Amino acid sequence: MLSERPITPSTLSRKDLPWQIKWDINTCTKCGRCTSVCPVNAIELGVFRKRDVKPPMGLSAKPTTEFSTFYGIRQRTDPAYACIGCAMCNMVCPNNAIEPTRQYDSTTLQFQNNRGGQPRTRGGRRNNSESLLDQLKFIRISMLTDPALDAGRHEFEMRTLLGRVLSPEAELQCFRDNGWKPPVREIYPLVIGGMSFGALSPNMWEGLQMGVAYLNEELNMPVRMCTGEGGCPPRLLRSRFLKYVILQIASGYFGWDEIIHAIPDMKEDPCAIEIKYGQGAKPGDGGLLMWYKVNKLIAAIRGVPKGVSLPSPPTHQTKYSIEEAVAKMIQSMSMAWGFRVPVYPKISASSTSLAVLNNLVRNPYAAGLAIDGEDGGTGAAYNVSMNHMGHPIASNLRDCYKALCVAGAQNEIPLIAGGGIGKHGNLAANAGALIMLGASMVQIGKYVMQAGAGCLGSEKDRCNVCNIGVCPKGITSQDPRVYRRLDPEKVAERVVDFYLSFDTELRKVFAPLGRSTSLPVGMSDALGISDKDAADRLDIKYVI
């Protein structure tokens, strides 16, 4: 009998797993820390049997066999417990005796991650490390043609406008006709995108809010943060810090009962209202908060039972046409705050973006358009949606900006770009390129988690368990035993740090252009790329 264990189609060996655990028996003290912190229980304490063959002592003697047992660390081979490569085991090991290693030629697990007939869901980004934004170069350097500026000594206007920007004549006419004029906010061009209270842990959310408040009140940087779908804590709704927040309403309307009831008690108006129609990471899908993360606090804020999954519809119910959505949703949200708050939609980048934009141009209530590209992150989505659906942000943004130029509204409706910005750490360069392609501001989410809290997820399918609430860093977990690993004050400190460094780098990008009084929105003659097809598509210079 060759094997006592039946071989089934789902039987895997350790070599079939993309992440394999290396363990050193000589330095391991069997303290058990690694097994206790593993978020997916990929390793366990095991008992091993070792066979030693001793050579014969004489010509007539036979070899002898001895067996011994020892304790150690065993990697589980069940696909449900496959290692995700987070390296938490290595972080807590006092002797550096264990670490995960990547096996790039192992693909067997990809055929086994649909157990029980359920397709794979995960968090993170599209598993593709390519980035067109990183290929864009800034080629317009002012030397003798225009006065080049010193990024360290000259003052730069690093603010942008969020809202419908009308000419003085048009604004006066709007006031005469309607009794109000479009609200406009002056904000910093780097916005923390929608990540909900529920998708993020309480400590992570608190840290972001503390960092944003410090940037505004101590450093005079008008940074804004979007709440994402799911409402926000009642204490924030009734505080003066609400003016630093963009409230998002999505198709599930989670948390909006609390928001509407809090309007009479609000000390400040929110910065803006973002109506989410789509998300770049999962176009055509609504939001999803899985039951693992719906604890008592999240259920109370969202107005739902505890411990149930919360999927949002793919679109706002009763509003299936562009005209109806623009006329009803944007106008009703404007009326709720007495036309004092800018209201704009957020869509996933797609071939239909221009149709949405053309309707917004004709509607006086629309304060802008947020476009989210395919490289945007998410807390939970189907793997097939993240890897194979969506539209790149650069070309979609460029098409929309050129359409605004044709309509003569390029200075009237701001475009907000997101999706893959800072994917490889080049945050300022990517943001500067998108601004020159036509964006008035950019949104980031995944970068905030990586820079602000040390998120371990990557485009090589490392970690990416945001959806099931076992985040090893405590960023996306609702389990207090896990998220207490995250110090909100340290998160706030890191948010301030990367905003200050971003500001310095963005000035270094803009200084050679000779522009200091306004952002170079749409200044595409300053961009070049060594890819001829991309240059033609984006209508920028081809350089080689």
N, C-alpha and C positions, 0 to 999 in steps of 0.2 A: 504494500500500500504506500504510494508515493506521498500522499498528503491527506491529513485528517480534516483539512479545511476545504469546503467546496469552492471551486473557482467559478465565480459569477461574472457577468459582463461589467459589473461595477467594482470588482475587486481591483484595488490599486496597490502598487508597491510604493515605497518611499521615493524611488527614482521617478515615479510618474508625477510627483507633485512639483509645482513651479517654485515653491519655497521649501527648502530643506534645512533641517536643524543640525548644526554641527555642535557636538558636545564633547568636552575634554574630560575624561574620567580622572585624569591625574590632578587637575586643579579644582574640580567640583567638590564642594563640601556637603552636598545633599541638603541644603538648607530649605529648599522648597519654594523660594521666592519666585522663581521663574514660572512654576506651574500655577501659583496663586494669582499672578497678574496677567496671564495669557487671556486675552479677551474672547478667544474662540475655542479655548480648551484644546489647543492643538498638541500640547505635550502633557505627559503624565509621568508620575513616578512608576518605575517598573522594576521587576526582578529578572535578572538575566542569568542564564546558565552558560558557563564557559567550559569548553573541553580542552584539556591539555594532554598531549601525547608525549610521553617520555621515552627517549631512545633506550634500546637495550644496553645492559651493562657488560655483556659478553657476547661471544659468537653464537652460543646456543640459546641465549635468552631472547624473549619476544618483547616487542614494545608494549608499554603499559599505558592505559588511558585513565585519567582522573578528571572528575567533574567538580566544578566549584560554582558557587552562586555569588552574585554581587548586586547591589542596588544602583540604579541610575535613572537617566531621563530617556523616555521613549517617545518618539513622534507618532501620532495617530495617523493612519492612512485612510480613514473614512473620509470621503469627499465633504461631508457635512462639517468636519472639523479640520479642514485644510488650513495650514499656516498662511497668514496674510502678510507676513514679512514686516510687521510693525516694529520688531526688535525690542519690545518692552522687556523680554526675558534678558536681553543683553544689558539693558539699562539698569536693572535691579540686581544683576549678578555681582557680588562683591569681588569675584576673582576672574571675571571676563571668561568664564568657562563655557559659555553657550552663545550662539549667534545664528540668525537665519542667513542662508545664502540663496541667491537666485539661480535657477536652472533655466536658461532661455530656450533650450531645445525641448523642454517638456510641455506638451500640449494636451496630454490625455485628460486632465481635469476639465478642460473646456467642454468635453463631451459628457461630463458626469455631473454638471452643476444644475441640472433640472430635475432633481429627485422629487418624487411625488407628483410629477406632472406640472410643477410650478417653475416657470422661467426665472432666471436669475434677476434679482433686484440688488441694487447697491447704491452707494453714494459716490461723490467725487466728480471727476471730469471724464471726458472722452479719452479712451486709452489710445492716444495718438500724440506723440511728442513733437510733431511738426508745428511750426508757427510762422505764418506769413508775416506777421507784424515784426518779428525779429529780423526779417530780411530787408526791411525798409531802411534806407539811409537818409540822413539829413545832408543835402548836397548844396544848399544855398548858404554860402558863408559870406557875409558882408565884410569887405576889407576896404577897398577904395570906392566901391559903388554906393554904399550906405554906411552910416556911422555904426560900427560894431560896438556893442555894449559890454561892460564888465559885469559878469554875473554876480560878483561879490560886492561891488560898490554901487551899481545903479539900482534904483528902485523899479520894481516890475508890478504891473497890475495883474495879480494872479487870482482874479475873481471873474465869475461869469454870471449870467442872468438866467434864472429859471422862471419862466412865465411868458405870456404872450407880449412881446415887445412891439408896441405900436408907435407910429410917428406921433408927435404932439397933436397934429391936426386930427388924425384918426382916433386918438385917445379921447380928445374933446368931443368928437362926434359920437363915439361909443357912450360917453357919459350922458350926452344930451338924449340919445335914443333910449338907453336902458337904465340910466340912473346909477351906473357903476362903471368903473374902468378896470381892465384886467390887472390882477395882482401880480407883482413881479418880485422875486427874491434874489438878492445878491449873495451868492454862495461860492465855496471853493470848488474848483472843477474836478476834484476827486471825491466821489460819493461812495460811502459804504453801502453796497447793494442789499437787496432784501434777503435777510436770513431770520427766520421767525423765532419767537420765543416759544420753544418747543423743539424746533430743529436744532437750536443751540441750547447748551446747558445754561442754567441760571447764572453761574459764575462767569461764563463767557459773555453772555449778554450784558451783565452788569459791568464787566471790564470794558467792553466796547463803549457803553454809555459814559462811563467815567472818563475814558480817553477823549471822547468827542466833547464832553463838557469842558475838560481842561484845555483842549485846543481852542475852543471858542472864547472862554472867559479869561484865560491867562495869556494866551499867545495871539489872540485876535485873528484866528484862522476860522472862517465861517464854514466848518466842516459839517456835513449832514449825514445822517444814517437812516436807512429805510428799515421799517419794522419787519418786512416780509408778511406772509399770510399767517394770521393767527392772533392778531391783536397785540396788546402789550399790558404790562402790569397796571392796575388802576392807580397806583401811586404816581406813576410817570404821567398818566393822562391829566392829573390834577396838579402837576408841578410846573415850574417856570422853565424846566428843561425840555418841555414838549416842543418848543420852537426850533429845536435842533433835530427834530425827527420828521421823517416823511412816512406818513401812515399809508400802508398798502391794503387795498381791498381786492380780494380775488374771488373766484367763482364759488368757493365754499362759504364765504362770508363769516369765517370763524373769528370770534372775538369782537365782532362789530356791534353786537347788542350792548356790550360794555362801553364801547367807544361812543355810540350814539347817546346813551344815557348820561355819559360824562360831559357832553358838550356844554350844558349850562354851567358846569362847575370848572371849566377849563380856564386857567389863569392866562394862558397864551394860546394862540392859534398854532397848529402844526405848520411846519415849513411848507408842506405840499401834500397832496393826495395822489398816490399812484394806483391806477386801476390795472391790475394784472390780467392780461388776456393770454399771454403765452410766456414760455421760458425757454431759453436757448438750449438747455441741456436735454429737454424732453418736449419738443414741439408737438402740439396736438394733445398733450396730456395736462391734467390739472395737478395741483399739488398733492402730496402724499405724506402724511405723518403716520408711521406704523405704530401698532398698539404697544410695542415695547416701550415707547417714549411718552405715552399718554397717561401720566400719573395724576394724582389728585389735583395738583396745582394747575397743570396744563388743561385738564378737563374743566376746571372751574373758570379759567380765563376764556376758553373757547366755547363754553356752554354746551358741553357734550358729556356723555357718560365716561367714566374712567375705564381704561384698558381696552378701548376699541380703536381699530384703524380709522384714519380720517382721510379718505380720498376726496378730492374736489372734482367737480365735473370739468370736462374739457373746455367748456365755455360757460359764460354767464347765462343762466336760464332766462327764457323769454326774450333774449336779445341775440338774434341770430344774424342780423345784417349789420354792415358797417355803419350805415346811416342811423339805425336804431340805437346801436351801442353808443355812438357819439352823442346823439341827441338826448338820450335818457340818462345814461350813467354819468357822463361828464357834467351835464347840467344839474342833475340831482345832487351830486356831491358838491358842486359849487354853491347851490342854494342852501345846503345844510350848514355851511359856514358863512352865509351871507355874502358870497362872492368875494371874500377876503383871502381865500387860499387858492393857489394855483392847482389845477387838476390836469393830469396827463395820463395817457395809457402806456402800458408796457407790453410789447409783443415780442415773440421770437422772430429772429431774422428769417425771412422766407421770400419766395418770389412774389408774394402778395403784399409785401410791405409798402410798395408804392401806392397801391389802392387805398390802404389805410391812411397814408400820409396825405393823399389828395383830398380825402374827406375832412381831415383835420384842418387843412388850409382854409376850407370854406366855413369852418365852425368857429365862432368868436370865443367860445368857452375853452377850447383846447389850449393848454399851456405848454405843449411840447410833445415829443414822442421818444420813448425809450425803446431801444432795439437791442436784443440780447442774442449774441452769436452762438454758434454750435459748441464753442469751447467753454461755455459757462458751466459752473458747477451746480450741484444740487445735493440735497440731503437724502433723497430716495427717488429712484426711477428704475425702469426696466433697462437692463444692460443693452438690449437691442436699440432702444431709443437713444441712449447716450452715445453709442458708437456709430450709428448709421443714419441718424436723422439730424436735420438742421442745415443751416446756411452759414458760411463764413461771414464774420462781421464786417471785414474791410470793404468788400465789393458791395454789400447791401447798404452800408452806411454811405458809400460814395454815390450810389444810384439815388438815394434819398436826398442827399445834399444837392446834387445836380438838378433834381426835380424841383427843389425849392428855389434854386437859382432861376430856372425857367419861369416859375410862377412869381418871381420877384419877392419871395418871402424868406430868403436865406438869413436875413437879420431879424426876422419876426418870430419864427418857431424854432426853439432850440432842439437839437438832436442829442440824445443821451446814449452813448455806446457802451456795451458791455460784452463779456464773453472771451476769456482767454487772455485778458490783460495782465501782464506780469507772469505769464505762464512759466517762463524760465528765469524769473527774477528781474527782468528788464522793465520794471514798472514805469519809470519816467519816460523811457524811450518809446514804449508801446503807447502810452497815453499821449505823448507829443505827436506821434504819427497819426493817431486817430483824430486828434484835434485838427491837424492840418488836412485830413481827409474830409472834415466837415462837422465833427462832433463839437458841441459847446461844452460838454463835460463827459466824464467816463465813470462807470460803476465797477466796483471790484467786490468780490466776495471770498473766493477761494484764497486769494493772496492774503487777505486779512487773517484768515485762519492759519496760514502757513507762517506769516511774519509775526503775527500777534500772539499766537499760542503754540507754535511748533507743530502744526498739523503734519501727520506722517504720510498722508495720501499722495499718490503720484499717478502720472499717466502711464506707468508701467504696471498698473493694477496692484499696487502696494496698498495695503490696509483697505480703504474704501468701504468700511463697515459703518458709515454714518447712519445708515437706515435702521439698524437694529439696536442702537443705544448702548453699544459696548466700546465706544471710542476709547482707546487706551490713554489718550491725553485728557479725557474729560471734556472735550470741546462740544461734542454732540450727544452727550449722554444725559439722561434724566435720573440716573442712579446716584444718590449722594455719596455712596462709597467710592464712586469713580470720579465724579466731577469735583470733589474736594481736592483732588490732585492739582487743580487749576486755581491759581491765585488771581483774583480779579484785579488787584493792584498791579501785579506784574503784567497782565494783559494790557491794562491802560497805559503803562509805561512804554510797552513795546509799540502800541498804536501811535503814541506821540512820537516815538523815535522814527518810525518809518514814514510818518507824514512829514517830519522835518527834513529827513534825507531826501524824500521825494521832491519837496519844494526846492531844495538846492539843486538837484539834478535837472528838474524841469527848467529852472532858470538858465542852467548851462546849455540846455538845448535851444532855448528861445533867444538867448543873448546874441549869438552870431547873426540872427535874422534882422537885428536892428529894431525889434519890436518890443516896446516896454509899456505902452499905454493900454494895450488890449491883447487878448489871446489871439494867436494867428489862426483863427478858425477858417478852414477852407483854403489855406495858403499852400496848395498842392505843388506849386512850382519849387518848393523847398525839399520835395521828396524825390527819391530815385530808388531803383531796384534793378538787380542784375538779371531778372527773369523777364524776358521780352513779352511773353503772354500776360504776365501779371501787370507789367507796365501799361500795356494797351488796355487791359480791363479796368484798371484804376485811373487811367488817363494821367499818368505821371511819367517822369523821364526814365528812359532806359539807359542805364550806366553799366559799363563793363571795362 
